[in-house]
Amino acid sequence: MVDSETARFSFNMDKTEDVKELMTFVLSALEEKGYNPINQLVGYFMSGDPTYITNYKGARGIIRRMERDELLEVIIRQYCERLK
């Protein structure tokens, strides 16, 4: 049986600045190593496989400090706010 209700995610704390710092660091590490950061991040977010993120400068460990859903919530909120 399929549940027709939509799951709701709610985060009590604003983690925007934490996410910004984390993502800035990870993006920089990916670019420095010659990776396409968008492709690598999409792979990470879709699969949950941390090996999409380079270990260079500890970026893999840093991105894992926050849950993927927490990161995506902030990223998508920021994107949607810019569309307004």
Secondary structure in CASP SS format (residue, H / E / C, confidence):
PFRMAT SS
TARGET T0000
AUTHOR 0000-0000-0000
METHOD secondary structure of the structure
MODEL  1
M C 1.00
V C 1.00
D C 1.00
S C 1.00
E C 1.00
T C 1.00
A C 1.00
R C 1.00
F C 1.00
S C 1.00
F C 1.00
N C 1.00
M C 1.00
D C 1.00
K C 1.00
T H 1.00
E H 1.00
D H 1.00
V H 1.00
K H 1.00
E H 1.00
L H 1.00
M H 1.00
T H 1.00
F H 1.00
V H 1.00
L H 1.00
S H 1.00
A H 1.00
L H 1.00
E H 1.00
E H 1.00
K C 1.00
G C 1.00
Y C 1.00
N C 1.00
P H 1.00
I H 1.00
N H 1.00
Q H 1.00
L H 1.00
V H 1.00
G H 1.00
Y H 1.00
F H 1.00
M H 1.00
S H 1.00
G C 1.00
D C 1.00
P H 1.00
T H 1.00
Y H 1.00
I C 1.00
T C 1.00
N C 1.00
Y H 1.00
K H 1.00
G H 1.00
A H 1.00
R H 1.00
G H 1.00
I H 1.00
I H 1.00
R C 1.00
R C 1.00
M C 1.00
E C 1.00
R H 1.00
D H 1.00
E H 1.00
L H 1.00
L H 1.00
E H 1.00
V H 1.00
I H 1.00
I H 1.00
R H 1.00
Q H 1.00
Y H 1.00
C H 1.00
E H 1.00
R H 1.00
L H 1.00
K C 1.00
END
